[in-house]
Amino acid sequence: MKHVLVTGGNGQLGTELKRYAWPEGWAVTAIDIDEARPARYRGDHGDGRGRP
């Protein structure tokens, strides 16, 4: 199985790639870039305040 990783999965390109009928043996994983970044870089420290 071959995999395609798309960061920015909620953008225009990511949305279209998720809709595409991939051939057998191919799979797409589309994530939004914020999902890929650790909380310390997003400013989400778990207290609901974000960065100071």
Chimera marker file (.cmm) of the C-alpha trace (Angstrom):
<marker_set name="trace">
<marker id="1" x="0.000" y="0.000" z="0.000" r="1" g="1" b="0" radius="0.5"/>
<marker id="2" x="1.321" y="3.433" z="-0.924" r="1" g="1" b="0" radius="0.5"/>
<marker id="3" x="0.300" y="6.375" z="1.238" r="1" g="1" b="0" radius="0.5"/>
<marker id="4" x="0.012" y="10.072" z="0.424" r="1" g="1" b="0" radius="0.5"/>
<marker id="5" x="0.224" y="12.440" z="3.404" r="1" g="1" b="0" radius="0.5"/>
<marker id="6" x="-1.419" y="15.798" z="2.822" r="1" g="1" b="0" radius="0.5"/>
<marker id="7" x="-0.852" y="18.557" z="5.370" r="1" g="1" b="0" radius="0.5"/>
<marker id="8" x="-3.433" y="21.274" z="5.104" r="1" g="1" b="0" radius="0.5"/>
<marker id="9" x="-6.135" y="18.665" z="4.627" r="1" g="1" b="0" radius="0.5"/>
<marker id="10" x="-8.937" y="21.182" z="5.180" r="1" g="1" b="0" radius="0.5"/>
<marker id="11" x="-7.728" y="23.496" z="2.415" r="1" g="1" b="0" radius="0.5"/>
<marker id="12" x="-8.762" y="23.441" z="-1.238" r="1" g="1" b="0" radius="0.5"/>
<marker id="13" x="-6.102" y="20.956" z="-2.372" r="1" g="1" b="0" radius="0.5"/>
<marker id="14" x="-6.566" y="18.687" z="0.638" r="1" g="1" b="0" radius="0.5"/>
<marker id="15" x="-10.328" y="18.628" z="0.150" r="1" g="1" b="0" radius="0.5"/>
<marker id="16" x="-9.986" y="17.692" z="-3.516" r="1" g="1" b="0" radius="0.5"/>
<marker id="17" x="-7.388" y="14.999" z="-2.810" r="1" g="1" b="0" radius="0.5"/>
<marker id="18" x="-9.706" y="13.440" z="-0.211" r="1" g="1" b="0" radius="0.5"/>
<marker id="19" x="-12.502" y="13.322" z="-2.819" r="1" g="1" b="0" radius="0.5"/>
<marker id="20" x="-10.309" y="11.784" z="-5.517" r="1" g="1" b="0" radius="0.5"/>
<marker id="21" x="-10.982" y="8.118" z="-6.316" r="1" g="1" b="0" radius="0.5"/>
<marker id="22" x="-7.529" y="6.735" z="-5.564" r="1" g="1" b="0" radius="0.5"/>
<marker id="23" x="-6.482" y="3.599" z="-7.462" r="1" g="1" b="0" radius="0.5"/>
<marker id="24" x="-6.251" y="0.297" z="-5.639" r="1" g="1" b="0" radius="0.5"/>
<marker id="25" x="-3.105" y="0.142" z="-3.539" r="1" g="1" b="0" radius="0.5"/>
<marker id="26" x="-3.097" y="3.883" z="-2.732" r="1" g="1" b="0" radius="0.5"/>
<marker id="27" x="-4.413" y="5.693" z="0.337" r="1" g="1" b="0" radius="0.5"/>
<marker id="28" x="-4.544" y="9.348" z="1.302" r="1" g="1" b="0" radius="0.5"/>
<marker id="29" x="-4.252" y="10.740" z="4.809" r="1" g="1" b="0" radius="0.5"/>
<marker id="30" x="-5.180" y="14.408" z="4.982" r="1" g="1" b="0" radius="0.5"/>
<marker id="31" x="-4.616" y="16.318" z="8.212" r="1" g="1" b="0" radius="0.5"/>
<marker id="32" x="-4.887" y="19.961" z="9.064" r="1" g="1" b="0" radius="0.5"/>
<marker id="33" x="-1.486" y="21.425" z="9.868" r="1" g="1" b="0" radius="0.5"/>
<marker id="34" x="-2.574" y="22.391" z="13.410" r="1" g="1" b="0" radius="0.5"/>
<marker id="35" x="-3.265" y="18.709" z="14.131" r="1" g="1" b="0" radius="0.5"/>
<marker id="36" x="0.330" y="17.914" z="13.208" r="1" g="1" b="0" radius="0.5"/>
<marker id="37" x="1.911" y="20.549" z="15.459" r="1" g="1" b="0" radius="0.5"/>
<marker id="38" x="2.530" y="19.854" z="19.133" r="1" g="1" b="0" radius="0.5"/>
<marker id="39" x="0.491" y="21.934" z="21.581" r="1" g="1" b="0" radius="0.5"/>
<marker id="40" x="3.534" y="23.924" z="22.658" r="1" g="1" b="0" radius="0.5"/>
<marker id="41" x="3.795" y="25.403" z="19.149" r="1" g="1" b="0" radius="0.5"/>
<marker id="42" x="0.060" y="26.035" z="18.782" r="1" g="1" b="0" radius="0.5"/>
<marker id="43" x="-0.139" y="27.965" z="22.015" r="1" g="1" b="0" radius="0.5"/>
<marker id="44" x="-2.697" y="25.492" z="23.381" r="1" g="1" b="0" radius="0.5"/>
<marker id="45" x="-1.410" y="24.759" z="26.848" r="1" g="1" b="0" radius="0.5"/>
<marker id="46" x="-4.525" y="23.003" z="28.083" r="1" g="1" b="0" radius="0.5"/>
<marker id="47" x="-5.680" y="25.869" z="30.254" r="1" g="1" b="0" radius="0.5"/>
<marker id="48" x="-7.845" y="27.471" z="27.571" r="1" g="1" b="0" radius="0.5"/>
<marker id="49" x="-5.826" y="30.673" z="27.567" r="1" g="1" b="0" radius="0.5"/>
<marker id="50" x="-3.439" y="30.004" z="24.708" r="1" g="1" b="0" radius="0.5"/>
<marker id="51" x="-0.225" y="31.994" z="24.673" r="1" g="1" b="0" radius="0.5"/>
<marker id="52" x="0.241" y="34.773" z="27.203" r="1" g="1" b="0" radius="0.5"/>
<link id1="1" id2="2" r="1" g="1" b="0" radius="0.2"/>
<link id1="2" id2="3" r="1" g="1" b="0" radius="0.2"/>
<link id1="3" id2="4" r="1" g="1" b="0" radius="0.2"/>
<link id1="4" id2="5" r="1" g="1" b="0" radius="0.2"/>
<link id1="5" id2="6" r="1" g="1" b="0" radius="0.2"/>
<link id1="6" id2="7" r="1" g="1" b="0" radius="0.2"/>
<link id1="7" id2="8" r="1" g="1" b="0" radius="0.2"/>
<link id1="8" id2="9" r="1" g="1" b="0" radius="0.2"/>
<link id1="9" id2="10" r="1" g="1" b="0" radius="0.2"/>
<link id1="10" id2="11" r="1" g="1" b="0" radius="0.2"/>
<link id1="11" id2="12" r="1" g="1" b="0" radius="0.2"/>
<link id1="12" id2="13" r="1" g="1" b="0" radius="0.2"/>
<link id1="13" id2="14" r="1" g="1" b="0" radius="0.2"/>
<link id1="14" id2="15" r="1" g="1" b="0" radius="0.2"/>
<link id1="15" id2="16" r="1" g="1" b="0" radius="0.2"/>
<link id1="16" id2="17" r="1" g="1" b="0" radius="0.2"/>
<link id1="17" id2="18" r="1" g="1" b="0" radius="0.2"/>
<link id1="18" id2="19" r="1" g="1" b="0" radius="0.2"/>
<link id1="19" id2="20" r="1" g="1" b="0" radius="0.2"/>
<link id1="20" id2="21" r="1" g="1" b="0" radius="0.2"/>
<link id1="21" id2="22" r="1" g="1" b="0" radius="0.2"/>
<link id1="22" id2="23" r="1" g="1" b="0" radius="0.2"/>
<link id1="23" id2="24" r="1" g="1" b="0" radius="0.2"/>
<link id1="24" id2="25" r="1" g="1" b="0" radius="0.2"/>
<link id1="25" id2="26" r="1" g="1" b="0" radius="0.2"/>
<link id1="26" id2="27" r="1" g="1" b="0" radius="0.2"/>
<link id1="27" id2="28" r="1" g="1" b="0" radius="0.2"/>
<link id1="28" id2="29" r="1" g="1" b="0" radius="0.2"/>
<link id1="29" id2="30" r="1" g="1" b="0" radius="0.2"/>
<link id1="30" id2="31" r="1" g="1" b="0" radius="0.2"/>
<link id1="31" id2="32" r="1" g="1" b="0" radius="0.2"/>
<link id1="32" id2="33" r="1" g="1" b="0" radius="0.2"/>
<link id1="33" id2="34" r="1" g="1" b="0" radius="0.2"/>
<link id1="34" id2="35" r="1" g="1" b="0" radius="0.2"/>
<link id1="35" id2="36" r="1" g="1" b="0" radius="0.2"/>
<link id1="36" id2="37" r="1" g="1" b="0" radius="0.2"/>
<link id1="37" id2="38" r="1" g="1" b="0" radius="0.2"/>
<link id1="38" id2="39" r="1" g="1" b="0" radius="0.2"/>
<link id1="39" id2="40" r="1" g="1" b="0" radius="0.2"/>
<link id1="40" id2="41" r="1" g="1" b="0" radius="0.2"/>
<link id1="41" id2="42" r="1" g="1" b="0" radius="0.2"/>
<link id1="42" id2="43" r="1" g="1" b="0" radius="0.2"/>
<link id1="43" id2="44" r="1" g="1" b="0" radius="0.2"/>
<link id1="44" id2="45" r="1" g="1" b="0" radius="0.2"/>
<link id1="45" id2="46" r="1" g="1" b="0" radius="0.2"/>
<link id1="46" id2="47" r="1" g="1" b="0" radius="0.2"/>
<link id1="47" id2="48" r="1" g="1" b="0" radius="0.2"/>
<link id1="48" id2="49" r="1" g="1" b="0" radius="0.2"/>
<link id1="49" id2="50" r="1" g="1" b="0" radius="0.2"/>
<link id1="50" id2="51" r="1" g="1" b="0" radius="0.2"/>
<link id1="51" id2="52" r="1" g="1" b="0" radius="0.2"/>
</marker_set>
